[in-house]
Amino acid sequence: MRKLSKPWRILITAMSIFLVAFHFITAGFGILSDLIQRTIHLSVVLPMLFLLKPPTKKRAGETKVPFYDLILAILSFVCCAFIWLHYEQILWKPLQWYGMIDKILAVILVLIVLEASRRCVGPTFIIMAVLFMFYAVYGPLFPGKWGHQAFTIDYIFQNLYHVTTGIWGTMVGISSTMLAMFAIFGAVLGQTGGADTFIQIGLKLTGKSVGGPGKVAVVASGLMGMISGSAMGNVLATGVFTIPLMKKSGFPNYWAGAIEAVASTGGQIMPPIMGSAAFIMAQLLGKEYLAIAVAAIIPALLYYTGAFFTVHYVAKREGINGVSDQRRITVSDLIIIFVPIAIFVGFLVAGYSVINSAFYATCASLFITFTVRIFTEKSVVSSIKKTGGIVANSTMTGATSILDMAALLAGAQIAISMISMTGFGVKLSDFIIRIGQNNLFLCLLLTMLVCILLGMGLPTTAAYVLAAAVLVPALTKLNLDPFVAHMFVFYFSALATITPPVCAAVFLASNVAQSNWLKTGLTACGLALSGFIVPFTFAYTPSLLMQGTLLEIVPNLVTALIGVYGLSLGASGFLSHRLSVVERVFAMAAGIAMVVPGAVTDIIGIAILAVIILLDLRFRKTHAAELAAKKAELEKREIHLDAEDLDVLEHIEEKAENYENDVE
């Protein structure tokens, strides 16, 4: 971001107020028609982005906006304004040009959107757009099923500029409604002290236990994920406190970074408020968001349970104790954070839309904060000032969140439009099925690799959107339920943030921890091992997604939790002694066998874990006997030494008395 001078800051503040107010009002009192809502959204977002974000990170300290960015800001507004000014004509005749100006504006807007996405997430969408446009124009040159009819440049840009399957498609639609409102809601909760409260809860619950600081990071980042949904945002919000605390307590630098990265990444899959990709999934599936959140409960529980156990045993292995914290968490702190979240869930359960629920929860958050401040500070004036400060800060924070999200989704929308136009998604699905030889497991494995590959260059939301467009059809053709297929893709798109060689959450956490990023990334993968296995499990057993009866869900949950425990032993390499390589391999094998549902695999897994635990108990008894013998020996030596010391002392005293007699 640029550090702009005062006149520019005033302009940005005014634009932020308009953007947040527009989305807040439309969320509460009615969304406008698709084309109007989406064009107004981008007509503010794109100019703000070019005013705030320089073309390269090296120029982040600029205090003035260069002329070329000012031109881009003006052009982006004009391109969007043209659509909502000609709304009626475009609505009835979408594939009709209105002159040369119209054609020029179409090309300019496509280039502007791609440049905006480049400034936010790098050149990925530019490369994809160029490749897909080439593929669209020269389709007949490609062999076999990959070939298709040629599309003219005119047709391509008309579809991108005039039709709601182009730039103004589903992704920008979600960005301009649901996600914008959640950016505001999350900003308000964050400004009311969310991160500090969650850290304090973590300290109170786990701070004094073995490896307390590491467990604090797991708990605090998991809770923070409920209101953030961004791995990078979680690292910045909680990692700046938890990583130094972990390092100070004795965790190696790379472990501190890995724990924070894994815990922060899990926030994207943590109900009730998950990452923005989960809201997009609800829209794509036509399901209630509450159904997505409920389905994510068990996988999120298994993910964090695995991380928690691994941190515990790593701390035991390294001899890391807990920490005491004298700071006090008050009831008012808990009310300010958790009551709005409860209100959000309550409105969802009552049948309200996600957008309306977030709107009412945001209003409730501000009202509760204002009321609590009156009672705690006993001053209406002070309460008004502090609540006003929260509103002001939330406006700027929320607007900034909307910018990044809108730019990457607009860029993704161009790629998705081209994928749909050329039929590339269907062809790639058939290709994956052929490679997988109609084997579901092989296709799931290929899907995982593609999701991780996409996630290397894109945030989770963009990676999920693209992966869902090209991979979900392949999985559904193999009779996998669309809901399960989307959840599978969603999980691995999220886990890509901790998977080397490009792992955004790890990069940020290792920077804070001052550790080697590759070592941190590999450690993070081991720490999140259960997260890489559970999606394969629920692909075969939807009961782990809360689909089925209690008699199906509960037993599978119990065995999966035991399996996660086994995976944690293998990842940490410790129980009450350092496990050998063979023991670690068997512990992981037992964990996988338990996580995979089935009576036979459960029996095998329990048997292996039982052997490992019995061997550990035997080690404890042997070790305890050795310690007892050493203690007895030391006690004998201590008595002997004490006797010698007494003899020496008596001798010295006798010499002293003789000396005194001689003197006299």
C-alpha positions, 0 to 999 in steps of 0.5 A: 500500500502507498503511504499517501499524503493528506489530500489523497488520504481524504479521497481514499477515506471518502471512497472507503466510506461510500464503498462500505456504506453501499454494501452495508445498505444493500445488504440490509435493505435489498441488493440491486439488480445483478448488473447494477450491483456488480458494476457499481462495486467494481467502479469504486473498487478498481479506482481505489486499488490503483490509487492505493496499490503501486505496480511493484512492492518496491514503490510501496512507500510512495506519497503521491499517485503517479499519473499513469495510475491516476489514468487507470483509476479514471478509465476503470471508473468510466468502463464500469460507469458505461455499463450501468448508464446503458443498463436497459439497452445491454439488458435487452440486447447484450451482444450488440456493440454500441459503437467504437467507444464500446469496443475500446472500453471492453478491451480496456476493462479486461486489461485493467482487471487483469492488471488489478489482479496482478497487483494483488496476486501476481501474474497468474490470471494474466498468463491464464487469460492470454493462454485461454484467449489464444485457445479460444481464437485458434481452437481448430488448430488443436488436435482431437477433443481439444479442438473446437470452433474458433471464436472471434475477438469481437465475440470474446470481448462482447461476452466478457463486457456485456454479459453476466457470464463475463466479468460481471459473472458469479464471482464478482456477484459474490464479491459484491454481495456476500463477501463484501458484507463479511469483510465488513463484519470481520473488520468490526469484530477484529476492531472490537479486540477479537485477536487479543481476546482469542489469545487470552482465551488460549492462554487461560485454557492451555498456557500453563500446560506442557508446550503451552505457547504452542497450544495457545497458537493453535487455539487462538488462531483457530478461534481467530479463523472464525472471524477472519477466514484468511490464513495470512490475516490470521498469521498477522493478527495472532502470529506477531504475539504467539511466535515470539512467545513460542520461541521464548519458551523453547520451541525452535524457530522453524517449529514456531513458524510451522505451528502458527502457519498450520493453525492460521490455515485451519481458520479457513475451514473452521465453522461457524464463519469460514473462509470466503471460499466456503461462501462461494461454495454455498452459492455454487452448490445452491445450498444454505451456508449453514449446511456447509458450516455444519459439514465442516465441523468434524474435519476441522475438529480432526485437523486441530486435534491432530495439530494439538496432539503433535504440538503436545508431544513435540513440547514433551520431546523438547522439554518445553513447559507452559507459561503463566500470564497475569492478564485478565480476560473479562466477561465484557470481552467475551460478550463483545466477540461471541454474542455477535457470532451467536447472533449470526448463527441464530439468524442463519438457523432462523432461515435468514440469508447469509447476507442478512444474518451478517448485516444484523450481526454487524449491527448487533456488534456495534450496539453491544460494544457501545452498551458494554463500554457505557457500563464498563467506563460509565461514560456515554461520551467515552463510549461514543468516542470509542465506538466511533473509532471502531466504526472508522477503523472498520470502514478502512479495514473492511474497504481494504479487504474488499479491494483484494478480494474483488480484484482476485475474483474479477481476475478469476472470473475472466479465466472461468468465462474463457474456460466455460466458453471453450469447453476446456473444463469438460475436456480436462475432466475427461482427461483426468478420468482417463488418466485415473482409469475411472479409479476414484482414488487416483482421480482424487490424488490428481485433484489434490495435486492440481489444487495444491499446484493452483494454490501455489500462485493464488489465494485459497479463494481463487484457487478453489474457484478455478479448481471447482470449475475444472476438477469437480465435474471430473469427480462427479462423473465418477459418481462422487456427490457434488457436495463432497467433491466441492469440499474435497477441492476446498480443503486442498485449496486451503492446505496449499497455503502451507505446501512448499515450494510456494506456501504463502502462510509459511512464508509470512510465518517464517519471516516473523519467526526468522526461520528457514522457510523450506524447513518451516514448510516441511514441518508444517506439512507434518504437523497438518498430516491429518488434514491431508488424509481426512479429505480422502476419508470423507470422500468415501465416507460422507458421515465425517461431513455429518451426512448420515445417522448418529450410529454412522457418524459417532463411531467413525468420529471416534475411530478418526480421533484415535487415528489422528492421535496415531498420526500425531505420534508419528509426526512428533516422534515421541510418546514418553520416549523418542520413537524409532523410525520404525515405530513412527512409520507404524504409528502413522500406518495405524493412524491412517488405518483408523481414519479410514472407516471400516471394521478391518482397518479399525482393528488393524489400527487399534492393534498397532497402536496398542503394541506401540503404547504397550512398548512405551509402558514397558519403556516407562517401567524399565526407565522408572526402575533405572531412575529409582536405582540411580536415585538410591545410588545418589542418596548413598553417595550423598550420605557418604559424602556427608559423613566425610564432610563431618570428619573433615569438619571435626578435624578442622575444629580440633586443629582450631582448638589446638591453635587457640591453646598454643596462642594462649 
